Amino acid sequence: LEFGGDREIDLLFRLYPTEEIQKVVMESREISPRTVNYWCLSFKIDRERTRCFTMQSRMVWNPFS
C-alpha cells in the first residue's frame, strides 16, 4: 500500500480482496498518514475512523518549552 505505481496497484487488487485492503488501511499502524489519506479517498472511508488518524501518540510536541 505504501509504495508502487499503477502496475503494483493492479497486482494488489488481483492478489487481495478489496475488503482485506480496506481492513489494512483502517487498522495499520505502519503506513504513513499520506498513504492512509490516499486510500481513504479511493475507498471513500472517513479517515478519522482509521487507526492512523485516531492514535493519541500523533500529538506534536513543542521541542522548546
Residue pairs with C-beta under 8 A, 6 or more apart in sequence:
1 12
1 21
1 24
1 25
1 28
1 31
1 35
1 39
2 30
2 31
2 32
2 35
4 12
12 21
13 21
18 43
21 39
21 43
22 39
22 43
22 45
24 31
25 31
25 36
25 39
25 40
25 43
25 45
25 50
26 45
26 49
26 50
26 51
27 50
27 51
28 36
28 51
28 52
29 51
29 52
29 55
31 52
32 52
33 52
33 53
33 58
36 47
36 50
36 52
36 53
37 47
39 45
40 46
40 47
40 50
47 53
48 54
52 58
